[in-house]
Amino acid sequence: MSEGTVTRGPAGKRQYITHKNGLKTAYIQDNFTDPWKKAETILIQHGFCRNADHFYHWVPALARKYNVIRRDLRGHGYSDYPTPGSGYDYSLPTILEEIKDTLDQLGIEKAHLLGESTSGMLFEAFAAKYPDAVLSLTVCSSPTYLPATAQQFLAFGESSWPDACRKLGARGWAERLSGAQGTVGSTDADYVRWWIDTVSISHGEGLAGYAEFLGTLDARPSLSGIKAPMLILAPSNSAMVTVQAMDELAASLPTARLVVIDAAGHEIYYEAAEACQEAMLTFLNSLQYTGTVFRQ
């Protein structure tokens, strides 16, 4: 299995791959596993407006045992965004193929997937379309779709969510979100400033294009196709997803287990990082011992 022989890149250094459509994807690889042992890969995909840098604090917890890849979404962070009129096919098949191409170009046949917020929706669709590439799936604060009320909330008084990203820019939109209840979930002013600065690396048009894509994304039709073991990390006080909805999701999937994370806001990946990491590592360890994950 290629996840045992994956090439180690320079730890913590941002690297790039180019897809057939000409757009580049940025990623960061960290692997501090023993070089003579096989190491499975965890692919981390952040939620809307964030980027790979927001998951800096997950590396120490995971990279001693796993090859960790943090990938910038299309239009986020240091990944390219398609300009209006470029002819880019902004569709679910395109986005999923870019994720698969990322794994392929890195020589990774199978990976554990960690999708935060809307990237959980993406990975649910990915797990259904490419089941042979998925060892397990963890979703964190992830709805299965964004109803009109959620998209209106993210518009912050503008005509639409994408228009808000274009008009306010990445920084202005991030400032609005950081002030909304049940979102960033931190009272540390230094962290919030860093969070906004890091979001602002993205371009407002890049976020707007992806917001338009997310407005059409619905993972519910893919759920029945998920065969991989699944962990659902549900925030107790999120503005975007309810514990009841996550409980119903877990009940509908025979491979899923639910862990509710007590926190003030949506971004439990930061606010309750240790609890999330412990739950995920416990989940992954249980797969190795029960035989759910087969190593080749």
Secondary structure as UniProt FT lines:
FT   HELIX           2..4
FT   TURN            11..12
FT   STRAND          14..18
FT   TURN            20..21
FT   STRAND          24..30
FT   TURN            35..36
FT   STRAND          41..45
FT   TURN            48..49
FT   HELIX           52..58
FT   HELIX           59..62
FT   TURN            63..65
FT   STRAND          67..71
FT   TURN            74..75
FT   TURN            77..78
FT   TURN            84..85
FT   HELIX           92..105
FT   TURN            106..107
FT   STRAND          111..116
FT   HELIX           118..129
FT   HELIX           131..133
FT   STRAND          134..140
FT   HELIX           148..153
FT   TURN            154..157
FT   HELIX           161..178
FT   TURN            181..182
FT   HELIX           189..199
FT   TURN            200..201
FT   HELIX           204..214
FT   TURN            215..216
FT   HELIX           220..225
FT   STRAND          230..235
FT   HELIX           243..252
FT   TURN            254..255
FT   STRAND          256..261
FT   HELIX           268..271
FT   HELIX           273..290
//
